[in-house]
Amino acid sequence: MSLTTKRIIVASLSFFFLAALLVVAFQESKRLRVEEREEPVITAANRGCVECHSKDSPALVMEWERSGHAQYGVGCVDCHAAESTDPDAWQHEGVWVSPLVTPKDCAQCHAREYEEFSKSHHAKAGQILASLDNVLAEKVAGMPGNNADAVNGCWQCHGTIVKFMRDKDGNILKTGKENKPVIDPTTWPNSGMGRMNPDGSQGSCHACHSRHAFEAKLSRSPENCGKCHMGPDHPQIEIYNESKHGIAFYANRDIMALDKQGEWVLGRDYSAAPTCATCHISSYMTPQGATVENSHDVGERISWTLRPAISTKLNLVIYEDGYKEDYPDTRAAPKVGEEIERTEKVVENETLVSKKVKGKVAEVITWEERRKKMKGACLNCHNDTYVDNFYKQFDDLVTLYNEKFAKPSTKMINDLIADGVLSKNAPFEHPVQWTYWELWHHEGRRARHGASMMGPDYTHWHGMYEVSKHYYMKFLPEVVEAAATKGIAMKQKYERIVGQLLAQDEHIWMKGLSAKEAEELRKMYQSRYNQ
Amino acid sequence: MPEGVASEKKGFFNRIEALFPFDWDLLRHAGAEPVPYHLKKWWFCLGGTPMYLFVVQVITGIALTFYYVPSPAEAYHSVFVITHDIRFGWFLRSIHKWSANLMIISVFLHLLRVYFTGAYRHPRELNWVFGFALLGATLAFGFTGYSLVYEQLSFWGATVATNLADAVPFVGSYISYFMRGGPEVGEQTLTRFFIFHIGVLPTLVFFLLALHIVLVRLHGVTELHFEGEVVEKEHRFFRFWPEHATTEILIGVLLMYLLTILSLIWPAQLGAPANPNVTPEHIKPEWYFYFSFRLLKLTSLKVSVVLTGAIMGIAMFWPFIESWLKRKFGMSERLSIFIGIFAFLGFLVLTVWESFAH
C-alpha cells in the first residue's frame, strides 16, 4: 500500500474523528441546555397568550417557562380556560378564561392530590369565617363598611368566599370591551388556603404551590408554611426554627434535595432534617424499606388537637362519600356501616351556611393509628424508645395544661355565663374574656405547640410561664371583678370558688414555700451568682 | 556580532557547563537528531502536540491547585470561586479543560498516524507500548480531573466508573475499593483522585514521555517516502535544532491561539454541586469513555468491562501480536490496515451512538 493511500486513510479517519467529535459536542451542548433549563413547550392553544403576555407581563411568562408545567406543554389556557357559563369567565381574545384557578382546575391532572386535599383541614381553613377570630378582626378591630383587617389579615391565610360586584337586581357587573366580570376587590386577590371558589370548590393549591413556576423546593421549604403558621397564636415556624430539626435544616439546606423532581422520600432522597412537609404530608421510608405514599391531607398524622381551649385526642371518621370528620376522643366514635347525620359548611349565594348531611361511616381511624403514621417518619432517625418517650413528654405537657389551667378556667367562664355575669353574645365585653382568650388561644397554644415540636423556650417562657402568670395574676382576680358587676352576693360566690380552687394541692405554692425549700433557693442563688 | 562579545558569551556558557561536570557533548549530540525529510510536512508533527499540551496542563494545573481544596465539603465551592471570583480563574480553568480535551484528541490522531504508516513495527514495538500507556494515563488524567470538579455529573460519573472497576474479574473489588478508599465514593475518594491527578499521574507521564522520546531518539524517526517524490541524499534529513524545533514552536503558538479561542467562546461551565443523595436522571461520563459506556449498555457490566479490557490489551500489544500473526499465518499489511479502520470506525460509531442516548 502506498504512502499516499495511507495518508488518505489517516486523513479520512481524522476527518471522521473530527465529525464525530462535533456531533458529540452538539449533543452534549443540547443535553447541557436541557439540564440547565428545559425549553418550554408552547402548544398552539397557548401561543397567542405567550406572545402577548411576554410583552405585557414578561416576568410572569418567564416564571411559567421555568416551571415543570411548561416542559410538558401545560400552558395558560390549560388552567385558565373556563366555561362560558362560569360566573367568573369572560371571552378574552376569543377564549373563555378566568383569572381564578381553583383546585378543580388542578384536578384535571392532579386528581389524587385534589381528592386528598379537598377532604383535609387545609381545604376547610376558610370555615373560620364564623369564629371569634373573625369577630376580633371584623368587629373589634374593624368598623362598619371597612373590614380591612379581616381582608388583609385573616383571609389571606384562611381564604375567603370569592364574591362578585352586583347590580341591584343581583346580576354580576361587567367591565371593559370584553365584558369582564367584576370581582369584589375585598375577596380577590386571595391565596388563602381555604378559599371558597365560585365553582363550589374549597381551597387554593397556590397557597403552597406558588404560581407560576410551581417549584417543588418552595413547597417543601418550612418558610412556605411559615407564611401562616407563625405569630402569637400558632408560632409553628418559630418553634421549628428553635428546634433541633430546624437548626439541622438550615445548616444542611443544600443537601435536602428540595429540588428533586417526583417523589421526595425521607431516608432515601435526604436525611439531614425533617421539614414541616416531611412529618405532616411527605413520603418516608419504613423500617421494612417500603415507601409510605405522601398525602395532601395535612391532618392525617395528627393525634392531638392543640387548637381549642381544651385539647383532646382525635379519632377520624371517614364517610362513604369520602368526607372526613374529626371525632374528639371524648365523643363516642360511630361504628363502621352506621348511618349518621353530620354538619357540613358550604357556600350558598356567596354565604357560608351549615348543612345537615346524612352519610354512612366507611372507616374509623383511631388517634393511635394516626400517631403511628407520624411515628413512621420519626423512626427514620430515632428508635422506638426515643420516639415513645418523646410522646410521653409531649402528652404530659398537654395533660398538665388541660387539667391545671384549661379545664378550670373554661368551667369558670361557663359558670359566669350561666350566672348571667357574662353574655355569650358579647364575647369581648369584660377584661376576663380577653384574658381567657389569650390564655388558651395564644399562650396555651404556644405551650402545647412548643412541646409538640421540641421548642423548649416556646413551651415554657412563651407558653406555660405566661399561662401561669396570667391565670393567677389576671384571670382569677378578673373573674371576681366581673362577678362584682352583678352585686356583692355574686362577688362573694366567686371569691369562694377561687378560694376553694387555690386551696388545692397544685396551687398551694401561692401560700409560700416551706422553710427547707426557701433555704435551698437562697443557697442556689448564692452559689450561682455569688449574691 | 563583534568577536569579543561572542567569545565572552561562549566563555559564560563554558563556565556554567563547568559547574556541572557532565558530558555536554552527549546532550548536544542528543539534540542534534537527524529529522527525516517527511517531517517538513506539518501534519507529521502531531506527536509533539500532546507533549506541548502536557506542559500547558502542568502550568495551568499548578495555578489551579493554588486555589482548589480537595475535600468534599469545599471542592465544589473552590471550583466556583476559581470560576467566578479569582482573577483569570475562569480562563485558567477553561484552558486546562480544553487543553485536556485537545490532548486526548491529539493522542488519538498521533496514534492513527503511527498505526497507518506502520511506524510501530520492528524495532519500535516497545515505543508503541509506551505510547499506548501514555494514552491510558491521559484518559486517567481526564477521568480524575473531571471528578475533582465535584459537580453532580462528575460525582456520579466517578460513582459509575468505580462500579465499572468493581466488575473487573477477580481483582475488581480490590481495585474499586482502592480507588474509592472505601466501600463507597466518599471523602477518601476525592483525596485519592486528587493525589492521582496532581502527583502519581504527572510523575508517571513524565517518565513515560521521557522513555518515549529517548526511544524515538535511539531508533530515529521512521523514514517515510511518498511515491514519485525524489529527495536528494543530502536532503533526506534535516537538523532538529533549529529547523524542526521552530516548526514545533510555531505549532505551539497556534495551539495557544486555538486554546484561547475555545476558552473564550466556550468557557468551562459548572453544573449543580454533587449530591450523593440525589441520582441525576442522566449519568454520562466524558466523551472519551462513551464507547465503553455504550458497550456497557449493549452488553452487561461484566461483559463490557472484560471486552474493553481485551480490546485495550490487544491494541497495546498489537505490534507483537501482528508480527506473530504474520509469522504464523502470513497476515498481510493490508489486513492490518483494514483491522485498524474497522476498530477506529467502531470506536467512533459507539461514541456517536452514546451521545444520542439519554
HADDOCK unambig.tbl for C-alpha pairs under 7 A between the chains (distance, minus, plus):
assign (segid A and resid 1 and name CA) (segid B and resid 334 and name CA) 6.97 0.50 0.50
assign (segid A and resid 2 and name CA) (segid B and resid 227 and name CA) 6.95 0.50 0.50
assign (segid A and resid 3 and name CA) (segid B and resid 225 and name CA) 6.80 0.50 0.50
assign (segid A and resid 3 and name CA) (segid B and resid 226 and name CA) 5.44 0.50 0.50
assign (segid A and resid 3 and name CA) (segid B and resid 227 and name CA) 6.99 0.50 0.50
assign (segid A and resid 4 and name CA) (segid B and resid 226 and name CA) 6.34 0.50 0.50
assign (segid A and resid 6 and name CA) (segid B and resid 116 and name CA) 6.03 0.50 0.50
assign (segid A and resid 6 and name CA) (segid B and resid 117 and name CA) 6.34 0.50 0.50
assign (segid A and resid 10 and name CA) (segid B and resid 112 and name CA) 6.32 0.50 0.50
assign (segid A and resid 10 and name CA) (segid B and resid 113 and name CA) 6.04 0.50 0.50
assign (segid A and resid 10 and name CA) (segid B and resid 116 and name CA) 6.62 0.50 0.50
assign (segid A and resid 14 and name CA) (segid B and resid 109 and name CA) 6.62 0.50 0.50
assign (segid A and resid 17 and name CA) (segid B and resid 348 and name CA) 6.72 0.50 0.50
assign (segid A and resid 20 and name CA) (segid B and resid 348 and name CA) 6.36 0.50 0.50
assign (segid A and resid 20 and name CA) (segid B and resid 352 and name CA) 6.04 0.50 0.50
assign (segid A and resid 23 and name CA) (segid B and resid 352 and name CA) 6.76 0.50 0.50
assign (segid A and resid 24 and name CA) (segid B and resid 352 and name CA) 5.91 0.50 0.50
assign (segid A and resid 24 and name CA) (segid B and resid 355 and name CA) 5.39 0.50 0.50
assign (segid A and resid 27 and name CA) (segid B and resid 355 and name CA) 5.97 0.50 0.50
assign (segid A and resid 27 and name CA) (segid B and resid 356 and name CA) 6.51 0.50 0.50
assign (segid A and resid 28 and name CA) (segid B and resid 355 and name CA) 6.91 0.50 0.50
assign (segid A and resid 255 and name CA) (segid B and resid 275 and name CA) 6.47 0.50 0.50
assign (segid A and resid 257 and name CA) (segid B and resid 278 and name CA) 6.61 0.50 0.50
assign (segid A and resid 269 and name CA) (segid B and resid 277 and name CA) 5.25 0.50 0.50
assign (segid A and resid 269 and name CA) (segid B and resid 278 and name CA) 5.96 0.50 0.50
assign (segid A and resid 270 and name CA) (segid B and resid 277 and name CA) 5.94 0.50 0.50
